């Protein structure tokens, strides 16, 4: 697993990292709520939204914006409130 990058804004912390099989963007909100967006390490598959990095998949999306919208919904915030580390900006198809 790579250490990756982090970003913070408006009480939301984001952590991007890579495992042997996935690129993961994990969010943690002020109240402890979490959400994660994952994609295969090659970067060409649909994005999976999960309640946590190791949680069960809730939905799949082609577009990064739609996956972020779902993740924001899980955290109870707007998609525009989510910080995205530079290394994760190219997720999606």
Phi, psi and omega in degrees: 000136177270152180296317177078205184230158176232159175209153178220143175195140174049041177078008178248129175254136178239139178227123177252134176205167178238139173255187177296334185239346185220155165261130185232132173242110186249131180246143174228126180268173180307316184277008180093358177295146180229159174203154180216148174239129182229151179215154179299157186294336177288340174081020180240357182271169177298155179274137179254130176258132182228158176288341175205169184301325181254013181279173178287144179298133178262322184197160175239145181222148172282319187264141179297320182298321179291321177294319178296322178300316179293317178299318179297320177300318178297329181271349181076031179228176176278149176306325183288348178275349184278123174283139180236114177301148183307322183295340181262355186297339183260015179290152181106173184258000000 
